[in-house]
Amino acid sequence: MMFNRFKLCYLCFAACLALSLTGCKEDKKVVKQTQVQFSKEGELTIFKADSTQVYLDIEIADTEFDRETGLMYRDAMKPKQGMLFIFDDVQERYFYMKNTRISLDIIYIGDDNKIVSFQKNAKPFDESSLPSNLPAKYVLEVNAGLADQWRLSVNDSISFVKTP
């Protein structure tokens, strides 16, 4: 009987030791982030002062979560794509580029659908505040350089429709 208790204690000790050693093993799992894909949710037209128009497919950020996430974690966006942020109120807006991997032009738009200001060539991962400097209800993000390429100006206007 004594031998069985000793054997049982030894086996328990050996099992505990084995578990503790395997529990301390370095785990080298690599966490890979899911790639976020563009999902067309609407179409937007920019009406320029010279009567030309620019057409974009847009994603719409109209919930708190969507507005907070924006274009974070994206690796690229096509030239005729953008994200339109829609807010419930009109006030000065402040954006930043935390966790945003691509350079962007940030276009601030008033409640009358007219462009009020720009923040051009916003740098990836830069957490500096990028203010609208004027009240805005909408914010359009597009690839950096497009606002200049399209020759957008303050008072150019937009219209958009959500697609079903």
C-alpha positions in Angstrom: 0.0 0.0 0.0 2.9 2.4 0.8 4.4 1.6 -2.5 1.2 2.5 -4.3 1.0 5.9 -2.5 4.6 6.7 -3.3 4.0 5.6 -7.0 0.8 7.7 -7.2 2.6 10.8 -5.6 5.5 10.3 -8.0 3.2 10.1 -11.0 1.3 13.2 -9.9 4.6 15.1 -9.5 5.8 14.0 -12.9 2.5 15.0 -14.5 2.6 18.4 -12.9 6.2 19.0 -13.9 5.4 18.0 -17.5 2.4 20.3 -17.6 4.3 23.2 -16.2 7.1 22.8 -18.6 4.8 22.6 -21.6 2.8 25.5 -20.3 6.0 27.6 -20.2 6.8 26.8 -23.8 7.1 29.9 -25.9 4.1 30.2 -28.2 5.1 31.6 -31.6 1.6 32.2 -33.1 1.4 34.9 -35.7 -1.7 37.0 -35.6 -2.6 38.1 -39.1 -5.1 40.9 -39.5 -8.0 40.4 -41.9 -7.7 42.4 -45.0 -10.5 45.1 -45.2 -12.0 45.3 -48.6 -13.9 48.2 -50.2 -17.6 47.7 -50.2 -19.6 50.1 -52.4 -22.4 51.6 -50.5 -23.2 54.7 -52.6 -22.2 57.0 -55.4 -21.0 60.6 -55.0 -20.6 63.3 -57.6 -18.5 66.4 -57.1 -19.7 69.5 -59.0 -16.9 71.8 -59.8 -17.2 75.6 -60.5 -16.1 75.0 -64.1 -19.1 72.7 -64.6 -17.1 69.5 -64.8 -17.9 66.6 -62.5 -16.0 63.9 -60.7 -17.8 60.6 -60.0 -16.8 58.3 -57.1 -18.0 55.0 -55.6 -18.1 55.5 -51.8 -18.3 53.6 -48.6 -20.5 55.4 -46.1 -19.5 55.9 -42.5 -22.7 57.0 -40.7 -22.5 55.1 -37.4 -20.2 55.9 -34.5 -18.2 52.7 -35.1 -17.8 53.3 -38.8 -16.8 56.9 -38.2 -14.2 55.9 -35.6 -12.8 53.2 -37.8 -12.9 55.0 -41.2 -10.2 53.8 -43.6 -7.9 52.4 -40.9 -6.1 49.1 -41.7 -6.5 49.5 -45.5 -3.6 48.9 -47.7 -4.9 50.7 -50.8 -7.9 52.4 -52.4 -8.7 52.8 -56.1 -8.6 56.4 -57.5 -12.4 56.5 -58.0 -13.2 55.3 -54.5 -13.6 57.2 -51.3 -15.3 57.2 -47.9 -18.0 59.6 -47.0 -18.5 60.3 -43.3 -21.9 61.6 -42.4 -22.5 63.3 -39.1 -25.8 64.1 -37.3 -24.7 67.7 -36.5 -22.7 70.5 -38.0 -19.5 71.5 -36.2 -15.8 71.9 -36.6 -14.4 68.4 -37.3 -11.0 67.0 -36.3 -9.6 63.9 -38.0 -6.3 62.1 -37.6 -4.5 59.2 -39.3 -4.1 56.7 -36.5 -3.8 53.2 -37.9 -4.3 54.5 -41.5 -1.8 53.1 -43.8 -2.5 55.2 -46.9 -2.0 58.9 -47.5 -5.3 60.8 -47.9 -6.9 64.0 -48.9 -9.5 64.9 -46.3 -12.3 67.1 -47.8 -14.6 68.9 -45.3 -18.1 69.7 -46.5 -20.8 71.9 -44.9 -24.5 71.1 -44.4 -25.2 72.9 -47.7 -23.1 70.2 -49.5 -20.4 72.7 -50.4 -16.7 72.1 -49.7 -15.5 74.3 -46.8 -11.9 73.2 -46.4 -9.2 70.6 -47.1 -6.4 68.7 -45.3 -4.3 67.5 -48.2 -1.7 64.7 -48.2 -2.4 63.5 -44.7 0.4 61.2 -43.7 -0.1 57.5 -42.7 -0.1 56.8 -38.9 0.2 60.5 -38.1 -1.9 61.3 -35.0 -1.8 65.0 -35.4 -5.1 66.7 -35.4 -6.4 67.7 -38.9 -9.1 70.3 -38.3 -11.8 71.5 -40.7 -11.4 75.0 -39.4 -15.1 75.6 -40.3 -18.3 73.7 -39.4 -18.8 70.6 -41.5 -21.5 67.9 -41.6 -19.7 65.6 -44.1 -16.1 64.5 -44.6 -14.9 62.8 -47.8 -11.6 60.9 -47.7 -9.9 60.1 -51.0 -6.3 59.1 -52.0 -3.8 61.8 -51.4 -3.2 64.1 -54.4 -6.6 63.7 -55.9 -8.0 67.0 -54.6 -5.2 68.8 -56.5 -5.5 66.5 -59.6 -9.2 67.1 -59.8 -8.6 70.8 -59.0 -11.2 71.0 -56.3 -11.9 74.3 -54.6 -13.8 75.6 -51.6 -17.5 76.0 -52.7 -17.4 73.1 -55.1 -20.4 70.9 -54.1 -21.3 67.3 -53.8 -24.3 65.1 -54.1 -24.5 61.4 -53.1 -27.0 58.5 -53.1 -26.8 55.3 -51.1 -27.1 52.2 -53.2 -29.4 49.4 -52.1 
